[in-house]
């Protein structure tokens, strides 16, 4: 992806985590900096930087967004949730 396109996505992104990951990609891909120095610059681990760089290469911009996770199931049944909301 070209600098103009990445810059446009960066400016329009509202999620701070995704913006931080986009900054990582710009510094590595466009500015040709080493991944370790960029990770240190944003105060993250090398493993964090490699993970997001790999996901960007595999999935593009959408790979920089958090994927949904399943949470702990609720112990409260649906009837009690309705009573609580009322």
C-alpha angles and dihedrals in degrees: 000000000000126000093251092054093046090046091052092049090047093052094048097044115105100185109091093207092055091047090054090051091047089053088054091052093048092050093049102037104033104023092040094225122156115264093233094055092048091050090051091048093056092041095245133125124263089243090057091050094047091048094054094040090053092047090050091051092049102039107015122221093340089060089067093064121089114259119231115264129204113243134208111292117252119255091206117087122228094257092058091046089056091049091050092050091050 
